[in-house]
Amino acid sequence: MHKLTSRLDEATLQSIVDEYVAGTTSLQLARRYVSGKATVLTLPHQRGVAVRPKWEHY
């Protein structure tokens, strides 16, 4: 997690969370931002956003 937050600015981190809330999967976000799924899922969790079950897709 630390590497992602140290190389991306706050606006980009919030964009990741916003995209996740809008329905983009953690795998898609991980690929887009060259990160791991677990790291991507930590961002919404830290910001109080519920993480979707892995089988729930939009």
N, C-alpha and C positions, 0 to 999 in steps of 0.2 A: 504494500500500500504506500509506503513512504516514497518509493521511487516514482510512482505515478503522481502523487501530490507534489513532489519536488520538481517535476519536469513540466507540469501543466499548470496554467494559471487558474485562479478561482472561477473565472467565467467559463472556462472549458470544463472544469469539474462539475459546475452546476449544469452545464449543457448535457453532460453525460447523465446526470440524475433526471433532468427534464425529458431526455429521449427515452430513458428507461420507463418513466411514468407514462409516457405516451405510447408505450407498447414495444419498443425496440428490445430485443432479447439481450441478455447479458453476453451471450456468445458473439452476437453482431457487434456490440459495443466493444468487447475485448479485441476483436479483430480490427475494428476501425481505429482504436486508440493504442494498439499494440500492447496489450496487457492481458492478464489472466482473468477468467470469469470471476473467480473469488474476489479479486481486487475490485473489479467493477461493481460487484454486489455489495461491497463494504461501503461504498459511497452513499447509496440511498439509505442504507441502514443507519449510518452515522448522522444523516440529516433527518431522521425520523420518518422516512418513507418505508412503508411495508414492502418487503421483498416477496415477489410472486413465487408460488410453488413452481418447481421446474417443469411441471406438465401443463401449466396455465400459460397459453400464448394468445395474443390478440390477432 
